[in-house]
Amino acid sequence: MSFFKQELLSVFHQLNELMEERNQELRKMGSLLLKKQTLKIVGQMALLLNSLPFSPTSTMDLDTVSKLDFWVQQVLENLLLEQGMHLESDPHLIWMPRNTQYDKILNLSLVEVWVASPEDVIASKYRFKRKKDEQLIAKYLQAFPQQKEKIIKRARGK
């Protein structure tokens, strides 16, 4: 497992612990408890967390398409900032193909983490064809030329 992945998983473990502590406080106050949060990671961070035959350019943005509890989102943002990362959690600004495939990489008592498939991430990047993503798309298609037609269809929303 890469150092980067270990570091990110450590952040999610810390988040889970802080949520458990917060729930103990909320229980004492008779308030509603925090519910289990599901994070769906997309974008370049998802590529870094998957095993690929090439190294994607690293990113410091954690893109999610998950609606998080406000308190949880704030805590996660702070934990990521401590590691030099940034949370991008505006799901309405992120497009992923319909029926995007996710793999569960972590299941804790209050935090569950899923990572989008590389094919769907590349399809999302292919759809917008931003200059900054051209090299990444080319590397992916060079490594997986048989995926090109599937990615084009996914990028068109089919």
C-alpha positions as CSV (number, residue, x, y, z in Angstrom):
1,M,0.0,0.0,0.0
2,S,1.4,3.4,-0.9
3,F,2.4,5.9,1.7
4,F,-0.2,8.3,0.2
5,K,-3.0,5.8,0.6
6,Q,-2.0,5.0,4.2
7,E,-2.0,8.7,5.0
8,L,-5.5,9.2,3.6
9,L,-6.9,6.1,5.3
10,S,-5.4,7.4,8.5
11,V,-7.4,10.6,8.0
12,F,-10.6,8.6,7.7
13,H,-9.7,6.6,10.8
14,Q,-9.2,9.9,12.7
15,L,-12.5,11.2,11.4
16,N,-14.3,8.0,12.6
17,E,-12.7,8.4,16.1
18,L,-13.7,12.1,16.3
19,M,-17.3,11.2,15.2
20,E,-17.5,8.5,17.9
21,E,-16.3,11.0,20.5
22,R,-18.8,13.6,19.3
23,N,-21.6,11.0,19.5
24,Q,-20.7,10.4,23.1
25,E,-21.0,14.1,23.8
26,L,-24.3,14.3,21.9
27,R,-25.7,11.2,23.8
28,K,-25.0,12.9,27.1
29,M,-26.8,16.0,25.9
30,G,-29.7,14.0,24.7
31,S,-29.2,15.2,21.1
32,L,-29.4,13.4,17.8
33,L,-26.3,11.4,17.0
34,L,-24.2,11.6,13.9
35,K,-25.1,8.9,11.4
36,K,-22.7,6.8,9.4
37,Q,-21.2,8.9,6.6
38,T,-20.5,7.5,3.2
39,L,-17.7,9.2,1.1
40,K,-17.5,8.5,-2.6
41,I,-14.2,9.6,-3.9
42,V,-13.9,10.6,-7.5
43,G,-11.4,12.6,-9.6
44,Q,-7.7,12.3,-9.6
45,M,-7.6,11.2,-6.0
46,A,-9.6,8.1,-7.0
47,L,-7.0,7.3,-9.6
48,L,-4.2,7.6,-7.0
49,L,-6.1,5.2,-4.7
50,N,-6.5,2.6,-7.5
51,S,-3.7,0.4,-8.8
52,L,-2.7,1.6,-12.3
53,P,0.3,0.7,-14.4
54,F,1.4,4.3,-14.4
55,S,1.6,7.1,-11.8
56,P,-1.1,9.7,-12.1
57,T,0.0,13.2,-11.2
58,S,-0.6,13.7,-7.6
59,T,-3.3,16.0,-6.4
60,M,-4.1,17.7,-3.1
61,D,-7.8,17.8,-3.8
62,L,-10.1,15.1,-2.4
63,D,-13.2,15.2,-4.7
64,T,-16.3,13.6,-3.3
65,V,-19.9,13.3,-4.6
66,S,-21.2,12.7,-1.1
67,K,-23.6,14.8,1.0
68,L,-21.9,14.9,4.4
69,D,-23.2,16.1,7.7
70,F,-22.0,19.7,8.1
71,W,-20.0,19.0,11.3
72,V,-18.4,15.9,9.6
73,Q,-17.5,18.0,6.6
74,Q,-15.8,20.6,8.7
75,V,-13.8,18.1,10.7
76,L,-12.8,16.3,7.5
77,E,-11.7,19.5,5.9
78,N,-9.5,20.3,8.9
79,L,-8.0,16.8,9.0
80,L,-7.1,17.0,5.3
81,L,-5.7,20.5,5.7
82,E,-3.3,19.1,8.4
83,Q,-2.0,16.8,5.6
84,G,-1.8,19.5,3.0
85,M,-4.9,18.4,1.2
86,H,-8.2,20.1,0.4
87,L,-11.8,18.8,0.4
88,E,-13.8,19.5,-2.7
89,S,-17.3,18.4,-1.8
90,D,-19.6,20.3,-4.2
91,P,-21.3,17.3,-5.8
92,H,-23.4,19.5,-8.1
93,L,-20.1,20.8,-9.7
94,I,-18.7,17.3,-10.3
95,W,-20.0,15.1,-13.2
96,M,-19.6,11.4,-13.1
97,P,-21.1,8.9,-15.6
98,R,-24.4,7.4,-14.8
99,N,-24.0,4.0,-13.0
100,T,-20.4,4.9,-12.0
101,Q,-18.8,1.8,-10.3
102,Y,-17.3,2.3,-6.8
103,D,-15.2,-0.1,-4.8
104,K,-15.4,0.0,-1.0
105,I,-11.9,0.6,0.5
106,L,-12.9,1.2,4.1
107,N,-15.8,0.4,6.4
108,L,-15.6,1.7,9.9
109,S,-18.3,2.2,12.5
110,L,-19.2,5.7,11.3
111,V,-17.2,6.2,8.1
112,E,-17.5,4.2,4.9
113,V,-15.2,5.1,1.9
114,W,-15.8,4.2,-1.7
115,V,-13.5,4.9,-4.7
116,A,-14.8,5.4,-8.3
117,S,-13.4,3.1,-10.9
118,P,-10.5,4.5,-13.0
119,E,-12.6,4.0,-16.2
120,D,-15.4,6.2,-14.9
121,V,-12.9,8.9,-13.6
122,I,-11.3,9.0,-17.0
123,A,-14.7,9.2,-18.7
124,S,-15.5,12.2,-16.6
125,K,-12.2,13.9,-17.5
126,Y,-12.7,12.9,-21.2
127,R,-16.1,14.5,-21.3
128,F,-14.7,18.0,-20.4
129,K,-11.4,17.5,-22.3
130,R,-9.6,20.1,-20.2
131,K,-6.0,20.9,-21.2
132,K,-4.7,19.9,-17.8
133,D,-6.2,16.4,-18.2
134,E,-4.9,15.6,-21.7
135,Q,-1.7,13.9,-20.6
136,L,-3.5,11.8,-18.0
137,I,-6.2,10.7,-20.5
138,A,-3.5,9.8,-23.0
139,K,-1.5,7.8,-20.5
140,Y,-4.6,5.9,-19.5
141,L,-5.6,5.1,-23.0
142,Q,-2.1,4.0,-23.8
143,A,-2.2,1.6,-20.9
144,F,-5.7,0.4,-21.7
145,P,-6.4,1.0,-25.4
146,Q,-9.3,-1.5,-25.3
147,Q,-11.2,0.8,-23.0
148,K,-11.3,3.8,-25.4
149,E,-14.8,3.1,-26.9
150,K,-16.2,2.4,-23.5
151,I,-14.8,5.6,-22.1
152,I,-16.2,7.6,-25.0
153,K,-19.6,6.2,-24.5
154,R,-19.5,6.8,-20.7
155,A,-18.4,10.3,-21.3
156,R,-21.4,10.9,-23.6
157,G,-23.7,9.6,-20.8
158,K,-24.5,6.3,-22.4
